[in-house]
Amino acid sequence: MKREEIEEKVKNFLIDDLEVDEAVITPDAKLKDDLGIDSLDFVDIVVIVERNFGFKIKPEEMAGVVTRSDFCDYIERNV
């Protein structure tokens, strides 16, 4: 899967499933501070990533994931 496809899928589920305002979704947007993703949203993200990308998120691997770009990097390494 190409990086562009990953970024598009992430952007779409942030907008559609987590109701994040499209205007704040930038590569450097911080998941918690800028996009407002909390622990309940993270549970949804685990399910969405498994459904869309075919792998399970390991919480310990998410420790260094701060921005949307970091998150896309993480997905790219695991698909």
Secondary structure, 3 states (H helix, E strand, C coil): CCHHHHHHHHHHHHHHCCCCCHHHCCCCCECCCCCCCCHHHHHHHHHHHHHHHCCCCCHHHHCCCCEHHHHHHHHHHHC
